[in-house]
C-alpha cells in the first residue's frame, strides 16, 4: 500500500522543481527584455519600449496555447504581470486614471498594464486627458461605456477638443458593493457613489434603502473616503476600496445587471501598428442636409468594413451641429478601411482617426 505522506512529499518536490524552472525562465526573460532596451539605444524611457500591438499579439498566443486548468483570464493576468515587471526594470510606465486610489479605473490600469506600472490618481476624466497630452503621464485610462448605462458622455466630449489618441481598450467586469462603518443596512441615511454606479444599482437601492439619500460624487473611491467619516453613511464601490478605506462590506454584487461590465479606453499620444485583431475609432462631422449620415456610412458597407458602434454628440461648433463617434473593425492601415475613408472624404466635413488599437483581451 502506498504511503500517502511519501506521495505528498514527491508531489511537493515536483512542484518545487517546477517553481525553480519558472523562476529561472522569468529571470531569463527579464534579461532579454534588457537586451531589447540595449538594442534600441540608451537614454530611452519605458514609453519608447512599450508596444501595445506586440503585447496583444503575445497575450493572444498565451490564450491560444492555454488548455487549462487555469482560465484564459488567469493566464493572461499572470503573463501580463511578467511583461509589466520586465518592462519596468529601468523606468515604469506612468498611467493616469480617475482617482483616488481604489476606483474601478485603477483596477483597469492594473488589468491592462500590470502592477509594475506607476498609477497616477487624478481628480477628473478631463485631468487624465490633460496630463497625457502634456506628457506628464505616458498613458491614461478613462471609462467610455457601461453595458447597462451606455456611453460616458464626458469621455466622448473630451475627444472633441483633445489631441489624445486611443491606444487600447479594457473590459472590466464590475461588481458593486455597499460599504460602511456599520455592518447592517439599518441606520444608513446616505449613500455616496459615482453617478454611473448609483444608476447601476438603482433597483437594489430602491428596494433595500428606499429612504436613503443618494449623493453623486466624482468617483466611487471618493465616496468610500467620505463614508468612513460618518457611521450613518455608506458608499457604493468595489471591494478593493473597502479594504483601502477600512469599511465593512454590508452587501456585495448589488448591481442590477448580472453582466455589468465597463469598457475603458487607453489614451496616449501616438498611433501604433496593427496587432492582427484591431478596432478603429473615428470622429466624423457632416453637413446638416438630408442623407448626410447615409452618405458617410455607405462607404463602410461598400468596402465590407464592419461598424461596431455609432454615437452622436453636439459638436460644440454651432447650435444643432453634431459629431459622430464611430467604431469599426480593423486597423487604419487596412486597405478596405483606407478605401472607405477615401470615398467618405467628399461627403464628410471632418474625419479624425482617434485611434487604431487591439481589441480587448479576456
VENDAGI-V951835 format. One record per helix or strand of 2 or more residues. SS is the DSSP state (~ for helix, > for strand). FROM is the first residue (numbers start at 1). TO is the last residue. Records with the same first field share a line. If there is no record, write none. Layout:
SS = FROM-TO, FROM-TO
//
This chain:
~ = 4-40, 46-49, 52-65, 72-87, 104-113, 125-134, 153-161, 195-200, 202-208, 220-227, 239-244, 292-302, 335-344
> = 94-98, 118-122, 139-146, 150-151, 165-173, 177-180, 190-194, 213-217, 233-237, 248-252, 261-268, 278-286, 307-314, 322-329, 348-358
//
